[in-house]
Amino acid sequence: METFGDIIKTERESKGLILRQVASALDIDQAIVSKFERGERKPSKEQVEKFAEFYEIDKNRLITSWLSDQIANSIYDEENIEEVLKVAEEKALYLKTIHDGK
């Protein structure tokens, strides 16, 4: 299963780029880009969008990977993962209707 870090590392390597080049293009410290690739640090949504634009990959795919990494990392050690995800989905859909209605 591909993580956000896996995707951006694969994209960088497939384009023959080194970390320094990516970091410079995105105005992000090279060490931080490396940590993003290794999953040791989580980027902001704005940074995720910058990666999608830079690598010319589907923004929705990258944001989905990034968000699902966050969710998975916060609940992986819980006993009732399925129930948590079900309730979270219901809450998110409810919140969306409230915010879309405004």
Order of alpha helices (4+ residues) and beta strands (2+ residues): alpha-alpha-alpha-alpha-alpha-alpha
